[in-house]
Structures are given as structure tokens and as C-alpha cells.
């Protein structure tokens, strides 16, 4: 026994210090120097805003002006202008009144202009081919108002209304053919003629997440109905129903979380009308099927399921394993668990002020793998 203890002492005396990897050293440096906190803090309401553009747009940033302290927090004003190195752009303004009538009512006014020079289109339906990739330009301007009442502390009922102006043109990515050259209006409704939409609807939401920007427990359940009225061509009026459920299951003192999401979108065109392809729900990209290219699948209806196992590696950084499954389909009666596309992968979540500031995901599918750097949580 004494020999064993002596051997252990000699071995301990000659142990080499732990040599962390380059990645570990970089992550510790970011944490110790509070680099992310400094970036997001801003000065006098001005700060740099990262991301927020469509998947595939590349790295984007720009100035943002944000004031949460107006009228003792009863008024929030925000405005930003962001662009990516691929010339994708968004400009938006928001006025939020979250605590009207002693916190019983809320009102949000939002306007945005987007200019996306290259959006992928592979053709309609779940059987579209990977080799059918094309691209189109999407420009739109929207004006929206959302208001409602808090029925209970976590339960909101609201109405939405707005106006949407759309322009679709030839894509600028010369690696791929422009969409209008290979897809007819029958395959891509609205590729030849665009219109403006008056839209309105209602929603019901029960949200009891502890930290909406980086939940550790609770859930978020929402149902929203909207109607898009074609104001010029009378060709593309349709109804839309969005359903989403999120649930977060913590364990080990909330340092590990199982995050679940189920989401479906149903679109139903008026008799003799079509849903324009640029307003159809899509799958593929950084927020749903993460092993597929952005906008890989288009159709009138969509369903997707996501599951993540998240755990805290150290303060400010979570790791995650995830699995995704979903599909698009033409008719509502095709909502089932047959022929689902799937992907799986792993990721990192960088947290600032109890919210995900940046995430890195790598997803794998039968079509290859995709790597994503995004600012904000997946759900």
C-alpha cells in the first residue's frame, strides 16, 4: 500500500499542466474579456446589429438605434440598417408599446424594406431535385400593426393588419440559372407578375418561457390566422394558418435542457387562385432542416419537428446536439409522418444577458452537410 501511494505521489509530481486547445483558449478569452457584452451594449442607444437577414445572405451587420427606457419603459423604439457582404439588405423601424392600460394592452408598429438579390428555388413540392437549383431576387416593403390584450399573465390575444408590396426579379448569382428562365408560372406562381397584398388576421399565444431569448424551462404555444388579399391582379388571394408549439424540459439544476418544437403552416388559396411561390412556406436552412441548403423545399403546406439537447459547458456557452425532421406538401390531408426529410448535427450557443447572441450549427443530411453562423436562437 505504501509503495502504491509513493508511486502515485511521484506521478503527480511530474504531471504536465493541462494544455487547452486553440478553440478552448479562444472561448475562455471571449468569456474573460466580456467581448460579447461589450459588442451588444452600445453607447447612448447606438450599437452594432449583427445578422437578422435571410439564410444564405452571408455575414451581415449595421447600425441599430434601440431605446427601451422611453416613458419609464412603456415605449420602445428601434431602427436599424443592415447589409451583408453579398449585398443583401434590410432597413426597419419599430415602435413598441408593450404596457398600455396598466399592462393589459399592447401595440406594436413595424415597417421594413428588404432587398435580397439571390434566393434559392428548386421547384415546387417535396420531390424537387437538388440539381434544379435556380435563384431569384426578392424585394419587398411591409407595414404592419399588431395589437391586443393580455387575458392572463402569459396569455395574449391579438389582431394583426398590414400592407405588403412585392417585386420579384432575376437572381444575381451567376453560378445558377435565374428562376424565370426554367420555371413557368405554373411551377412558380407569381414569377411573371407580382402584386400588393392587404393582410390581416388574429393570433392566440400562451408563452410561459422563463427567458425568451434563451429558455431553460417553460413553453410557448401560438396559433395565428391571416388572410392575404391580392389588391391588383386578383390572382393570389389566400388564407394561412400558422401553428407552433415549443417546450423546454430542464434537469441538473437547469444546466441541461431538452428543447422541443413542432411547427406547421397551412395555406389555402381562394377558388381559382394560387399561393405565390415567394409566400409559400419553405424548409431548409439554419432554422429548420439544418442539413439542407436554404429554401430547399417549397409548397403550400409545411410541417417540421426539432429536438435539441443543450448543456452548459461553462458560463456563457452552451453546446447542443440536434435532430430535425419535416416536409412540405400540397394538400392538408397529406399531413402525416410519412416521407419526412431529416437532418442531425451539433452546435454551440454563445449567451449574453440570458439570451443567445450567436450560434454555430453543423447539420448533416443525405444531401451533404451545412455549417451555419447565426445571430440569435433557432427557437
BALUMFI-392709 format. One line per field, with one value per residue (C-alpha): x, y, z; residue number from 1; residue in one letter. Coordinates in nm, 3 decimals. Example, Ala and Ser with C-alpha at 12.3 -4.5 7.8 and 13.67 -1.06 7.14 Angstrom:
px c(1.230  1.367) $
py c(-0.450  -0.106) $
pz c(0.780  0.714) $
n c(1  2) $
res c(A  S) $
//
This chain:
px c(0.000  0.286  0.454  0.132  0.097  0.461  0.416  0.108  0.299  0.590  0.348  0.154  0.477  0.562  0.221  0.230  -0.013  -0.330  -0.279  -0.614  -0.685  -0.684  -1.065  -1.082  -0.837  -1.034  -1.363  -1.212  -1.067  -1.407  -1.566  -1.300  -1.280  -1.661  -1.623  -1.981  -2.121  -1.918  -2.034  -2.403  -2.405  -2.376  -2.344  -2.641  -2.874  -2.646  -2.486  -2.380  -2.653  -2.543  -2.739  -3.114  -3.115  -3.230  -3.038  -2.762  -2.710  -2.364  -2.225  -2.437  -2.412  -2.507  -2.604  -2.904  -3.064  -3.254  -3.422  -3.604  -3.620  -3.859  -4.155  -4.022  -4.012  -4.361  -4.227  -3.959  -3.815  -3.583  -3.440  -3.167  -2.994  -2.806  -2.626  -2.421  -2.102  -2.319  -2.523  -2.835  -3.006  -3.276  -3.395  -3.655  -3.829  -4.032  -4.238  -4.347  -4.595  -4.588  -4.758  -5.066  -5.360  -5.169  -5.003  -5.333  -5.295  -5.007  -4.940  -4.651  -4.593  -4.333  -4.209  -3.934  -3.777  -3.579  -3.364  -3.238  -3.055  -3.044  -3.298  -3.282  -3.567  -3.553  -3.904  -4.231  -4.309  -4.127  -3.982  -3.794  -3.445  -3.122  -2.995  -3.294  -3.143  -3.216  -3.222  -3.439  -3.430  -3.686  -3.763  -4.049  -4.173  -4.410  -4.610  -4.765  -4.952  -5.007  -5.222  -5.410  -5.489  -5.330  -5.608  -5.381  -5.019  -4.893  -5.189  -5.222  -5.497  -5.430  -5.509  -5.270  -5.302  -5.066  -4.975  -4.712  -4.552  -4.354  -4.121  -3.953  -3.676  -3.383  -3.137  -2.785  -2.593  -2.447  -2.348  -2.713  -2.981  -3.236  -3.567  -3.789  -3.577  -3.654  -3.971  -4.302  -4.582  -4.746  -4.447  -4.368  -4.694  -4.619  -4.279  -4.407  -4.645  -4.640  -4.898  -4.952  -5.131  -5.354  -5.326  -5.491  -5.558  -5.565  -5.350  -5.360  -5.036  -4.956  -4.592  -4.452  -4.083  -3.852  -3.608  -3.749  -3.404  -3.252  -3.516  -3.425  -3.779  -4.141  -4.318  -4.452  -4.768  -4.910  -5.183  -5.217  -5.460  -5.404  -5.567  -5.373  -5.588  -5.446  -5.511  -5.410  -5.430  -5.699  -5.494  -5.320  -5.556  -5.517  -5.558  -5.282  -5.276  -4.955  -4.932  -4.627  -4.551  -4.225  -4.142  -3.827  -3.751  -3.469  -3.269  -2.945  -3.027  -3.133  -2.781  -2.909  -3.221  -3.419  -3.576  -3.863  -4.051  -4.335  -4.450  -4.698  -4.808  -5.121  -5.204  -5.536  -5.593  -5.932  -6.118  -5.939  -5.644  -5.286  -5.048  -4.750  -4.432  -4.243  -4.501  -4.519  -4.374  -4.028  -3.795  -3.417  -3.166  -3.045  -3.383  -3.548  -3.383  -3.025  -2.862  -3.015  -2.942  -3.155  -3.507  -3.457  -3.831  -4.138  -4.509  -4.844  -4.809  -4.526  -4.455  -4.131  -4.013  -3.694  -3.532  -3.219  -3.021  -2.844  -2.592  -2.381  -2.008  -1.919  -2.085  -2.193  -2.151  -2.384  -2.328  -2.612  -2.697  -3.000  -3.226  -3.473  -3.750  -4.013  -4.165  -4.365  -4.687  -4.957  -5.277  -5.375  -5.477  -5.109  -5.020  -4.870  -4.538  -4.461  -4.165  -4.014  -3.681  -3.437  -3.110  -2.898  -2.594  -2.426  -2.374  -2.257  -2.464  -2.297  -2.511  -2.522  -2.768  -2.963  -3.015  -2.839  -2.627  -2.462  -2.484  -2.284  -2.460  -2.335  -2.611  -2.593  -2.845  -2.848  -2.770  -2.448  -2.376  -2.425  -2.249  -2.431  -2.319  -2.629  -2.707  -2.999  -3.150  -3.304  -3.616) $
py c(0.000  0.235  0.155  0.238  0.573  0.657  0.576  0.798  1.085  1.056  1.050  1.352  1.547  1.501  1.562  1.815  2.106  2.082  2.225  2.357  2.358  2.673  2.674  2.638  2.923  3.145  3.074  3.146  3.471  3.579  3.499  3.660  3.981  4.002  4.071  3.982  4.200  4.497  4.449  4.432  4.711  5.008  5.377  5.613  5.370  5.314  4.976  4.734  4.491  4.154  3.918  3.912  3.859  3.560  3.228  3.224  3.600  3.579  3.779  4.091  4.387  4.751  5.027  4.999  5.256  5.098  5.269  5.057  5.328  5.577  5.677  5.459  5.154  5.196  5.288  5.101  5.246  5.066  5.135  4.958  4.928  4.610  4.473  4.163  4.124  3.968  4.291  4.162  4.449  4.523  4.855  4.859  5.076  4.962  5.138  4.906  4.995  4.678  4.802  5.001  5.028  4.903  4.625  4.486  4.602  4.608  4.765  4.722  4.917  4.784  4.878  4.709  4.711  4.406  4.359  4.003  3.963  3.583  3.344  2.973  2.800  2.428  2.385  2.301  2.017  1.760  1.584  1.884  1.797  1.922  1.977  2.203  2.494  2.842  3.186  3.498  3.847  3.931  4.290  4.373  4.653  4.585  4.796  4.607  4.675  4.422  4.489  4.301  4.221  4.011  3.786  3.626  3.689  3.454  3.452  3.706  3.754  3.992  4.125  4.199  4.416  4.539  4.606  4.417  4.530  4.267  4.269  3.957  3.977  3.785  3.641  3.781  3.461  3.373  3.024  2.926  2.998  3.268  3.117  3.268  3.103  2.743  2.756  2.860  3.041  2.701  2.574  2.908  3.107  3.479  3.455  3.660  3.902  4.036  4.222  4.408  4.247  4.379  4.134  4.088  3.827  3.718  3.517  3.348  3.286  3.124  3.194  3.095  3.061  3.182  3.357  3.411  3.477  3.159  2.947  2.697  2.594  2.660  2.662  2.878  2.788  3.002  2.983  3.258  3.302  3.554  3.646  3.788  3.991  4.049  4.420  4.445  4.120  3.926  3.610  3.536  3.583  3.311  3.217  3.098  2.918  2.903  2.662  2.628  2.458  2.484  2.307  2.323  2.048  2.129  1.896  1.900  2.241  2.379  2.341  2.085  2.133  1.928  2.176  2.060  2.233  2.133  2.372  2.357  2.610  2.562  2.777  2.767  2.976  3.116  2.929  2.979  3.148  3.039  3.094  3.285  3.081  3.359  3.347  2.969  2.811  2.665  2.415  2.402  2.631  2.745  2.745  2.412  2.136  2.236  1.967  2.112  2.424  2.735  2.722  2.366  2.280  2.494  2.410  2.535  2.350  2.259  2.063  2.041  1.894  1.989  1.843  1.971  1.854  2.162  2.170  2.439  2.389  2.698  3.029  3.197  2.896  2.603  2.306  2.128  1.809  1.831  1.637  1.782  1.623  1.771  1.801  2.025  1.908  2.033  1.938  1.942  1.575  1.491  1.597  1.272  1.126  0.961  1.054  1.306  1.464  1.459  1.604  1.594  1.772  1.967  2.328  2.595  2.875  3.194  3.368  3.733  3.868  3.538  3.534  3.361  3.622  3.389  3.023  2.787  2.479  2.200  1.985  1.663  1.507  1.270  1.575  1.655  1.893  2.263  2.494  2.794  3.104  3.288  3.565  3.460  3.132  2.876  2.862) $
pz c(0.000  0.087  -0.249  -0.433  -0.252  -0.322  -0.691  -0.707  -0.542  -0.788  -1.084  -0.954  -0.912  -1.279  -1.431  -1.716  -1.691  -1.896  -2.244  -2.372  -2.743  -2.954  -2.956  -2.577  -2.528  -2.766  -2.589  -2.248  -2.382  -2.514  -2.178  -1.957  -2.157  -2.188  -2.558  -2.649  -2.370  -2.494  -2.853  -2.762  -2.500  -2.735  -2.649  -2.594  -2.771  -3.070  -3.125  -3.395  -3.500  -3.638  -3.861  -3.894  -4.270  -4.467  -4.461  -4.720  -4.715  -4.561  -4.271  -4.210  -3.978  -3.949  -3.707  -3.477  -3.250  -2.960  -2.664  -2.408  -2.142  -2.301  -2.082  -1.800  -2.024  -2.163  -2.507  -2.703  -3.021  -3.259  -3.603  -3.798  -4.134  -4.211  -4.514  -4.585  -4.783  -5.056  -5.083  -4.905  -4.723  -4.467  -4.323  -4.049  -3.790  -3.488  -3.222  -2.942  -2.666  -2.454  -2.135  -2.225  -1.984  -1.679  -1.878  -2.008  -2.371  -2.617  -2.958  -3.200  -3.523  -3.767  -4.115  -4.315  -4.658  -4.772  -5.082  -5.127  -5.460  -5.464  -5.310  -5.392  -5.575  -5.661  -5.796  -5.621  -5.385  -5.175  -5.480  -5.616  -5.735  -5.579  -5.935  -6.011  -5.820  -5.951  -5.794  -5.798  -5.650  -5.383  -5.285  -5.052  -4.829  -4.541  -4.297  -4.006  -3.683  -3.406  -3.103  -2.841  -2.482  -2.209  -2.089  -1.827  -1.728  -2.001  -2.239  -2.523  -2.779  -3.066  -3.412  -3.697  -4.005  -4.271  -4.630  -4.834  -5.162  -5.353  -5.650  -5.791  -6.050  -6.200  -5.949  -5.938  -5.854  -6.195  -6.073  -6.117  -6.372  -6.292  -6.182  -6.453  -6.724  -6.624  -6.413  -6.564  -6.376  -6.338  -6.133  -5.968  -5.938  -5.940  -6.111  -6.405  -6.230  -5.874  -5.676  -5.348  -5.055  -4.781  -4.495  -4.159  -3.901  -3.539  -3.302  -2.963  -2.771  -2.438  -2.352  -2.014  -2.102  -1.829  -2.068  -2.420  -2.568  -2.425  -2.250  -1.981  -1.890  -1.981  -2.315  -2.596  -2.787  -3.067  -3.330  -3.591  -3.880  -4.159  -4.487  -4.783  -5.023  -5.372  -5.438  -5.805  -6.005  -5.818  -5.877  -5.549  -5.253  -4.990  -4.624  -4.393  -4.058  -3.850  -3.556  -3.332  -3.001  -2.806  -2.480  -2.267  -2.015  -1.769  -1.547  -1.345  -1.194  -1.536  -1.674  -1.922  -2.130  -2.379  -2.624  -2.847  -3.126  -3.359  -3.631  -3.918  -4.179  -4.392  -4.695  -4.878  -5.190  -5.284  -5.561  -5.892  -5.720  -5.637  -5.347  -5.492  -5.464  -5.283  -4.999  -4.972  -4.657  -4.709  -4.545  -4.545  -4.384  -4.045  -3.866  -3.952  -4.163  -4.088  -4.304  -4.623  -4.825  -4.766  -4.916  -5.035  -5.038  -5.128  -5.122  -4.990  -4.660  -4.425  -4.109  -3.910  -3.580  -3.398  -3.087  -2.913  -2.614  -2.476  -2.194  -2.034  -2.095  -1.893  -1.812  -2.133  -2.363  -2.429  -2.657  -2.838  -3.023  -3.252  -3.485  -3.739  -3.944  -4.173  -4.518  -4.748  -4.912  -5.148  -4.961  -4.595  -4.594  -4.659  -4.303  -4.174  -4.066  -4.397  -4.620  -4.380  -4.466  -4.175  -4.056  -3.742  -3.605  -3.328  -3.233  -2.990  -2.829  -2.704  -2.441  -2.336  -2.076  -2.066  -2.443  -2.732  -2.905  -3.158  -3.251  -3.469  -3.608  -3.834  -3.985  -4.187  -4.427  -4.724  -4.941  -4.755  -4.469  -4.398  -4.149  -4.006  -3.817  -3.697  -3.450  -3.231  -3.120  -3.354  -3.130) $
n c(1  2  3  4  5  6  7  8  9  10  11  12  13  14  15  16  17  18  19  20  21  22  23  24  25  26  27  28  29  30  31  32  33  34  35  36  37  38  39  40  41  42  43  44  45  46  47  48  49  50  51  52  53  54  55  56  57  58  59  60  61  62  63  64  65  66  67  68  69  70  71  72  73  74  75  76  77  78  79  80  81  82  83  84  85  86  87  88  89  90  91  92  93  94  95  96  97  98  99  100  101  102  103  104  105  106  107  108  109  110  111  112  113  114  115  116  117  118  119  120  121  122  123  124  125  126  127  128  129  130  131  132  133  134  135  136  137  138  139  140  141  142  143  144  145  146  147  148  149  150  151  152  153  154  155  156  157  158  159  160  161  162  163  164  165  166  167  168  169  170  171  172  173  174  175  176  177  178  179  180  181  182  183  184  185  186  187  188  189  190  191  192  193  194  195  196  197  198  199  200  201  202  203  204  205  206  207  208  209  210  211  212  213  214  215  216  217  218  219  220  221  222  223  224  225  226  227  228  229  230  231  232  233  234  235  236  237  238  239  240  241  242  243  244  245  246  247  248  249  250  251  252  253  254  255  256  257  258  259  260  261  262  263  264  265  266  267  268  269  270  271  272  273  274  275  276  277  278  279  280  281  282  283  284  285  286  287  288  289  290  291  292  293  294  295  296  297  298  299  300  301  302  303  304  305  306  307  308  309  310  311  312  313  314  315  316  317  318  319  320  321  322  323  324  325  326  327  328  329  330  331  332  333  334  335  336  337  338  339  340  341  342  343  344  345  346  347  348  349  350  351  352  353  354  355  356  357  358  359  360  361  362  363  364  365  366  367  368  369  370  371  372  373  374  375  376  377  378  379) $
res c(X  X  X  X  X  X  X  X  X  X  X  X  X  X  X  X  X  X  X  X  X  X  X  X  X  X  X  X  X  X  X  X  X  X  X  X  X  X  X  X  X  X  X  X  X  X  X  X  X  X  X  X  X  X  X  X  X  X  X  X  X  X  X  X  X  X  X  X  X  X  X  X  X  X  X  X  X  X  X  X  X  X  X  X  X  X  X  X  X  X  X  X  X  X  X  X  X  X  X  X  X  X  X  X  X  X  X  X  X  X  X  X  X  X  X  X  X  X  X  X  X  X  X  X  X  X  X  X  X  X  X  X  X  X  X  X  X  X  X  X  X  X  X  X  X  X  X  X  X  X  X  X  X  X  X  X  X  X  X  X  X  X  X  X  X  X  X  X  X  X  X  X  X  X  X  X  X  X  X  X  X  X  X  X  X  X  X  X  X  X  X  X  X  X  X  X  X  X  X  X  X  X  X  X  X  X  X  X  X  X  X  X  X  X  X  X  X  X  X  X  X  X  X  X  X  X  X  X  X  X  X  X  X  X  X  X  X  X  X  X  X  X  X  X  X  X  X  X  X  X  X  X  X  X  X  X  X  X  X  X  X  X  X  X  X  X  X  X  X  X  X  X  X  X  X  X  X  X  X  X  X  X  X  X  X  X  X  X  X  X  X  X  X  X  X  X  X  X  X  X  X  X  X  X  X  X  X  X  X  X  X  X  X  X  X  X  X  X  X  X  X  X  X  X  X  X  X  X  X  X  X  X  X  X  X  X  X  X  X  X  X  X  X  X  X  X  X  X  X  X  X  X  X  X  X  X  X  X  X  X  X  X  X  X  X  X  X  X  X  X  X  X  X  X  X  X  X  X  X) $
//
